[in-house]
Amino acid sequence: MGIVLAVSIAAALALIGVGVWAEVRARRRRRPALVTFAEEVSVLPDPAPPSVPRLPGTLSSGLRTAILNHPAPALAVLETGVWLLVAGTWIDHLRVPRSGLTAQMVWVLTIVPHEAGHLICAPFGWTLQFAGGSIWQVLIFVLPAVFAFAVRRQISTSLLFWALAGHSFLNMAPYIGDATTRDLPLLFGLGKDHHDWWNLLGHYGLLDYDAVFAAVAIGVGSVILVWAVITGIAAAWLLPRQGIGTSARFESRFWRALWAAFRAGAGEEERDRYGA
């Protein structure tokens, strides 16, 4: 399992690097915008006769059509494999939340922004000073995720950063759940009185609910990770990349493009079914 997780993280980082490199090169060359799968198939009108109701099974038919018509299925398979490995890191992080390979690697990625967050938020009051570490260990991944999606229109890069943000919530959970007992060692030899969540929850009279807050962090992180994996796999097949590093996989609104590609595939399947 450790080897699989290591390969997962390496593949994710490689995909981010390739995406950034290709985006810079594409902008320098000023390539014309790519035509997406949704645009290619949506030029055909929906010929389903009004008298014939749509049959159930649209989900499977849409996905089947997308797979069969994919311009570069090998890339979609590779991308799907990366997202399945990301799902594996989620499972590993849940199983071994502190000492597992995924947990240790996420700790390495989050500890610096966590400590820096205390310094960044220190001028803004007592509460933000203690909460700043947890806030910034998530924001450090959310901000580039939003930038990659909104500015660069890079689907996979954005989702990978979102997956890291989900892992950051999972990383936070044991620390929150330790608020009452304060058994976890703190950095720099600090005493137990410096425990962030002991101070925060104790100050607001919520110390008895540390396990609840920890469960919420696990839930939020898991939802983000599952959403990123499902969306990444769907985009790999419905909004396909036509080469390594190509970035313009949708033109305007991502969810609208994804839904249009799915409906186009489902409609094409129904046309074949009715012989239209």
LUMDRENKOL-98810 format. One record per residue (C-alpha): residue number from 1; residue in one letter; x, y, z. Coordinates in nm, 4 decimals, decimal comma, always signed. Example, Ala and Ser with C-alpha at 12.3 -4.5 7.8 and 13.67 -1.06 7.14 Angstrom:
! LUMDRENKOL-98810
> 1_A_+1,2300_-0,4500_+0,7800;
> 2_S_+1,3670_-0,1060_+0,7140;
***
This chain:
! LUMDRENKOL-98810
> 1_M_+0,0000_+0,0000_+0,0000;
> 2_G_+0,2869_+0,2360_+0,0752;
> 3_I_+0,4308_+0,1958_-0,2741;
> 4_V_+0,0904_+0,2602_-0,4278;
> 5_L_+0,0464_+0,5780_-0,2257;
> 6_A_+0,3934_+0,6993_-0,3138;
> 7_V_+0,3243_+0,6433_-0,6824;
> 8_S_-0,0105_+0,8220_-0,6402;
> 9_I_+0,1424_+1,1329_-0,4932;
> 10_A_+0,4292_+1,1322_-0,7443;
> 11_A_+0,1850_+1,0983_-1,0334;
> 12_A_-0,0297_+1,3800_-0,8984;
> 13_L_+0,2685_+1,6126_-0,8627;
> 14_A_+0,3898_+1,5149_-1,2103;
> 15_L_+0,0478_+1,5912_-1,3570;
> 16_I_+0,0496_+1,9336_-1,1909;
> 17_G_+0,3959_+2,0044_-1,3288;
> 18_V_+0,3042_+1,8937_-1,6779;
> 19_G_-0,0119_+2,1012_-1,6727;
> 20_V_+0,1683_+2,4185_-1,5625;
> 21_W_+0,4498_+2,3661_-1,8148;
> 22_A_+0,2094_+2,3024_-2,0998;
> 23_E_-0,0047_+2,6010_-2,0083;
> 24_V_+0,2931_+2,8362_-2,0209;
> 25_R_+0,4057_+2,6917_-2,3543;
> 26_A_+0,0545_+2,7069_-2,4969;
> 27_R_+0,0132_+3,0715_-2,4032;
> 28_R_+0,3451_+3,1595_-2,5613;
> 29_R_+0,2435_+2,9974_-2,8856;
> 30_R_-0,1073_+3,1464_-2,8610;
> 31_R_-0,2772_+2,8320_-2,9728;
> 32_P_-0,6419_+2,8651_-3,0793;
> 33_A_-0,8978_+2,7397_-2,8328;
> 34_L_-0,9599_+2,3679_-2,8496;
> 35_V_-1,2960_+2,2346_-2,9542;
> 36_T_-1,4377_+2,0318_-2,6688;
> 37_F_-1,6178_+1,7027_-2,6965;
> 38_A_-1,9370_+1,8808_-2,5873;
> 39_E_-1,9112_+2,1279_-2,8770;
> 40_E_-1,8371_+1,8559_-3,1300;
> 41_V_-2,1413_+1,6457_-3,0500;
> 42_S_-2,3804_+1,9255_-2,9543;
> 43_V_-2,3996_+2,0518_-3,3138;
> 44_L_-2,6332_+1,7626_-3,3832;
> 45_P_-2,9934_+1,8424_-3,2861;
> 46_D_-3,1769_+1,6108_-3,0562;
> 47_P_-3,3734_+1,3989_-3,3026;
> 48_A_-3,5640_+1,1999_-3,0417;
> 49_P_-3,9270_+1,2112_-3,1550;
> 50_P_-4,1539_+1,3951_-2,9109;
> 51_S_-4,3884_+1,0986_-2,9014;
> 52_V_-4,1175_+0,8649_-2,7753;
> 53_P_-4,0366_+0,9141_-2,4049;
> 54_R_-3,6768_+0,9095_-2,2873;
> 55_L_-3,5897_+0,5706_-2,1491;
> 56_P_-3,4149_+0,5080_-1,8184;
> 57_G_-3,0451_+0,4333_-1,8197;
> 58_T_-2,9389_+0,7765_-1,9456;
> 59_L_-2,6424_+0,7776_-1,7078;
> 60_S_-2,4925_+0,4567_-1,8423;
> 61_S_-2,5690_+0,5468_-2,2040;
> 62_G_-2,4077_+0,8890_-2,1730;
> 63_L_-2,0927_+0,7487_-2,0166;
> 64_R_-2,0764_+0,4633_-2,2685;
> 65_T_-2,0973_+0,7046_-2,5610;
> 66_A_-1,8318_+0,9296_-2,4082;
> 67_I_-1,5947_+0,6348_-2,3658;
> 68_L_-1,6482_+0,5051_-2,7188;
> 69_N_-1,6034_+0,8508_-2,8770;
> 70_H_-1,3093_+0,9638_-2,6667;
> 71_P_-1,0360_+1,1128_-2,8918;
> 72_A_-0,7503_+0,9919_-2,6684;
> 73_P_-0,8701_+0,7027_-2,4492;
> 74_A_-0,5180_+0,6182_-2,3294;
> 75_L_-0,4916_+0,9604_-2,1655;
> 76_A_-0,8324_+0,9179_-2,0049;
> 77_V_-0,7303_+0,5798_-1,8667;
> 78_L_-0,4090_+0,7325_-1,7280;
> 79_E_-0,5993_+1,0207_-1,5723;
> 80_T_-0,8582_+0,7840_-1,4258;
> 81_G_-0,5759_+0,5793_-1,2745;
> 82_V_-0,4342_+0,8894_-1,1077;
> 83_W_-0,7714_+0,9692_-0,9529;
> 84_L_-0,8142_+0,6129_-0,8300;
> 85_L_-0,4745_+0,6435_-0,6624;
> 86_V_-0,5908_+0,9695_-0,5026;
> 87_A_-0,8904_+0,7746_-0,3714;
> 88_G_-0,6428_+0,5245_-0,2295;
> 89_T_-0,4643_+0,8013_-0,0387;
> 90_W_-0,7997_+0,9057_+0,1089;
> 91_I_-0,8633_+0,5523_+0,2344;
> 92_D_-0,5118_+0,5257_+0,3756;
> 93_H_-0,5445_+0,8602_+0,5536;
> 94_L_-0,8705_+0,7486_+0,7129;
> 95_R_-0,7277_+0,4127_+0,8191;
> 96_V_-0,4053_+0,5504_+0,9688;
> 97_P_-0,4702_+0,9186_+1,0434;
> 98_R_-0,1366_+0,9981_+1,2076;
> 99_S_+0,1395_+0,7476_+1,1312;
> 100_G_+0,0452_+0,6284_+0,7817;
> 101_L_+0,2428_+0,7244_+0,4724;
> 102_T_-0,0272_+0,9578_+0,3455;
> 103_A_-0,0705_+1,1183_+0,6864;
> 104_Q_+0,3023_+1,1804_+0,7211;
> 105_M_+0,3355_+1,3306_+0,3742;
> 106_V_+0,0353_+1,5571_+0,4298;
> 107_W_+0,1857_+1,6643_+0,7629;
> 108_V_+0,5038_+1,7670_+0,5816;
> 109_L_+0,3006_+1,9683_+0,3309;
> 110_T_+0,0853_+2,1412_+0,5929;
> 111_I_+0,3102_+2,2086_+0,8915;
> 112_V_+0,4859_+2,5131_+0,7406;
> 113_P_+0,1673_+2,6936_+0,6280;
> 114_H_+0,0101_+2,6004_+0,9637;
> 115_E_+0,2815_+2,7695_+1,1628;
> 116_A_+0,2993_+3,0607_+0,9203;
> 117_G_-0,0758_+3,1051_+0,9570;
> 118_H_-0,0340_+3,1888_+1,3247;
> 119_L_+0,2050_+3,4696_+1,2331;
> 120_I_-0,0126_+3,5969_+0,9487;
> 121_C_-0,3258_+3,6097_+1,1646;
> 122_A_-0,1582_+3,7324_+1,4856;
> 123_P_-0,2405_+4,1023_+1,4220;
> 124_F_-0,6113_+4,0239_+1,3883;
> 125_G_-0,6935_+3,9221_+1,7427;
> 126_W_-0,6670_+3,6316_+1,9848;
> 127_T_-0,9135_+3,3991_+1,8106;
> 128_L_-0,7613_+3,4314_+1,4648;
> 129_Q_-0,4133_+3,3962_+1,6074;
> 130_F_-0,4947_+3,0467_+1,7332;
> 131_A_-0,7236_+2,9557_+1,4440;
> 132_G_-0,4855_+3,0944_+1,1812;
> 133_G_-0,2756_+2,7787_+1,1678;
> 134_S_-0,5685_+2,5567_+1,0782;
> 135_I_-0,7107_+2,8191_+0,8411;
> 136_W_-0,3929_+2,8619_+0,6410;
> 137_Q_-0,3069_+2,4944_+0,6163;
> 138_V_-0,6290_+2,4668_+0,4140;
> 139_L_-0,6107_+2,8006_+0,2306;
> 140_I_-0,2614_+2,7199_+0,1019;
> 141_F_-0,4283_+2,4620_-0,1254;
> 142_V_-0,7652_+2,6297_-0,1838;
> 143_L_-0,6157_+2,9505_-0,3248;
> 144_P_-0,4122_+2,7829_-0,6043;
> 145_A_-0,7086_+2,5523_-0,6715;
> 146_V_-0,9333_+2,8515_-0,7365;
> 147_F_-0,6629_+3,0250_-0,9428;
> 148_A_-0,5967_+2,7182_-1,1577;
> 149_F_-0,9671_+2,6765_-1,2290;
> 150_A_-1,0863_+3,0361_-1,2662;
> 151_V_-0,7820_+3,1864_-1,4378;
> 152_R_-0,5979_+2,8991_-1,6061;
> 153_R_-0,9035_+2,6809_-1,6709;
> 154_Q_-0,7023_+2,3758_-1,5656;
> 155_I_-0,9394_+2,1085_-1,4420;
> 156_S_-0,7002_+1,8416_-1,3156;
> 157_T_-0,4588_+2,0840_-1,1485;
> 158_S_-0,7428_+2,2564_-0,9651;
> 159_L_-0,8956_+1,9284_-0,8498;
> 160_L_-0,5604_+1,7988_-0,7264;
> 161_F_-0,5202_+2,1087_-0,5109;
> 162_W_-0,8742_+2,0556_-0,3824;
> 163_A_-0,7800_+1,6964_-0,2963;
> 164_L_-0,4850_+1,8283_-0,0955;
> 165_A_-0,7219_+2,0677_+0,0829;
> 166_G_-0,9381_+1,7675_+0,1718;
> 167_H_-0,6335_+1,5867_+0,3084;
> 168_S_-0,5534_+1,8981_+0,5111;
> 169_F_-0,8904_+1,8686_+0,6857;
> 170_L_-0,8168_+1,5023_+0,7607;
> 171_N_-0,4774_+1,6058_+0,8959;
> 172_M_-0,6470_+1,8576_+1,1225;
> 173_A_-0,8927_+1,6110_+1,2761;
> 174_P_-0,6581_+1,4294_+1,5200;
> 175_Y_-0,5333_+1,7655_+1,6481;
> 176_I_-0,8902_+1,8843_+1,7098;
> 177_G_-0,9851_+1,5584_+1,8809;
> 178_D_-0,6825_+1,5943_+2,1090;
> 179_A_-0,8092_+1,9230_+2,2550;
> 180_T_-0,9270_+1,7770_+2,5842;
> 181_T_-0,6433_+1,5344_+2,6600;
> 182_R_-0,3659_+1,7319_+2,4847;
> 183_D_-0,1555_+1,4195_+2,4421;
> 184_L_-0,0037_+1,5144_+2,1066;
> 185_P_+0,3428_+1,6727_+2,1278;
> 186_L_+0,3722_+2,0318_+2,0091;
> 187_L_+0,6511_+2,1744_+1,7985;
> 188_F_+0,9444_+2,3661_+1,9454;
> 189_G_+0,8851_+2,2062_+2,2861;
> 190_L_+0,5828_+2,4247_+2,3581;
> 191_G_+0,3735_+2,3382_+2,6599;
> 192_K_+0,0184_+2,2052_+2,6573;
> 193_D_-0,1206_+2,5528_+2,7153;
> 194_H_-0,0278_+2,6399_+2,3555;
> 195_H_-0,2587_+2,3770_+2,2064;
> 196_D_-0,4612_+2,5653_+1,9415;
> 197_W_-0,7864_+2,3789_+1,9737;
> 198_W_-0,7716_+2,3490_+2,3520;
> 199_N_-0,7539_+2,7273_+2,3632;
> 200_L_-1,0226_+2,7839_+2,1005;
> 201_L_-1,2788_+2,5329_+2,2214;
> 202_G_-1,2093_+2,6042_+2,5869;
> 203_H_-1,2486_+2,9788_+2,5367;
> 204_Y_-1,5924_+2,9345_+2,3806;
> 205_G_-1,7074_+2,6602_+2,6186;
> 206_L_-1,7013_+2,3880_+2,3536;
> 207_L_-1,4233_+2,1690_+2,4860;
> 208_D_-1,6593_+1,8781_+2,5508;
> 209_Y_-1,7383_+1,8687_+2,1779;
> 210_D_-1,3842_+1,8241_+2,0495;
> 211_A_-1,4720_+1,4804_+1,9088;
> 212_V_-1,7677_+1,6323_+1,7220;
> 213_F_-1,5513_+1,9006_+1,5640;
> 214_A_-1,2945_+1,6366_+1,4717;
> 215_A_-1,5666_+1,4287_+1,3047;
> 216_V_-1,6826_+1,7355_+1,1125;
> 217_A_-1,3276_+1,7908_+0,9848;
> 218_I_-1,3118_+1,4275_+0,8715;
> 219_G_-1,6483_+1,4615_+0,7007;
> 220_V_-1,5590_+1,7834_+0,5211;
> 221_G_-1,2235_+1,6463_+0,4073;
> 222_S_-1,3799_+1,3230_+0,2857;
> 223_V_-1,6526_+1,5049_+0,0916;
> 224_I_-1,3943_+1,7246_-0,0803;
> 225_L_-1,1771_+1,4263_-0,1718;
> 226_V_-1,4629_+1,2131_-0,3026;
> 227_W_-1,5984_+1,5084_-0,5010;
> 228_A_-1,2555_+1,5749_-0,6530;
> 229_V_-1,2096_+1,2105_-0,7533;
> 230_I_-1,5562_+1,1757_-0,9088;
> 231_T_-1,5309_+1,5092_-1,0895;
> 232_G_-1,1804_+1,4292_-1,2128;
> 233_I_-1,2852_+1,0949_-1,3589;
> 234_A_-1,5964_+1,2467_-1,5172;
> 235_A_-1,3949_+1,5297_-1,6731;
> 236_A_-1,1355_+1,2823_-1,8033;
> 237_W_-1,4028_+1,1156_-2,0180;
> 238_L_-1,6610_+1,3875_-2,0842;
> 239_L_-1,4222_+1,6823_-2,1339;
> 240_P_-1,1239_+1,4915_-2,2715;
> 241_R_-0,7724_+1,6186_-2,3097;
> 242_Q_-0,6402_+1,5592_-2,6593;
> 243_G_-0,2760_+1,5573_-2,5590;
> 244_I_-0,0476_+1,5766_-2,2564;
> 245_G_-0,0727_+1,9191_-2,1017;
> 246_T_-0,3523_+2,0661_-2,3123;
> 247_S_-0,5497_+2,2941_-2,0849;
> 248_A_-0,8520_+2,4425_-2,2666;
> 249_R_-1,1021_+2,1652_-2,2050;
> 250_F_-1,4020_+2,3950_-2,1600;
> 251_E_-1,4856_+2,7412_-2,2848;
> 252_S_-1,7283_+2,9093_-2,0464;
> 253_R_-1,8824_+2,7309_-1,7476;
> 254_F_-1,7295_+2,4022_-1,6425;
> 255_W_-2,0398_+2,2349_-1,4981;
> 256_R_-2,2517_+2,3425_-1,7931;
> 257_A_-1,9940_+2,2038_-2,0354;
> 258_L_-1,9728_+1,8786_-1,8396;
> 259_W_-2,3504_+1,8409_-1,8339;
> 260_A_-2,3788_+1,9279_-2,2049;
> 261_A_-2,1219_+1,6616_-2,2923;
> 262_F_-2,3073_+1,4048_-2,0833;
> 263_R_-2,6466_+1,4892_-2,2344;
> 264_A_-2,4979_+1,4883_-2,5833;
> 265_G_-2,3616_+1,1393_-2,5267;
> 266_A_-2,6930_+1,0193_-2,3836;
> 267_G_-2,8833_+1,1701_-2,6745;
> 268_E_-2,6547_+1,0018_-2,9249;
> 269_E_-2,7157_+0,6682_-2,7535;
> 270_E_-3,0922_+0,7178_-2,7776;
> 271_R_-3,0691_+0,8030_-3,1465;
> 272_D_-2,8881_+0,4761_-3,2056;
> 273_R_-3,1483_+0,2933_-3,0004;
> 274_Y_-3,4410_+0,4312_-3,1987;
> 275_G_-3,2601_+0,4078_-3,5314;
> 276_A_-3,3141_+0,7770_-3,5971;
***
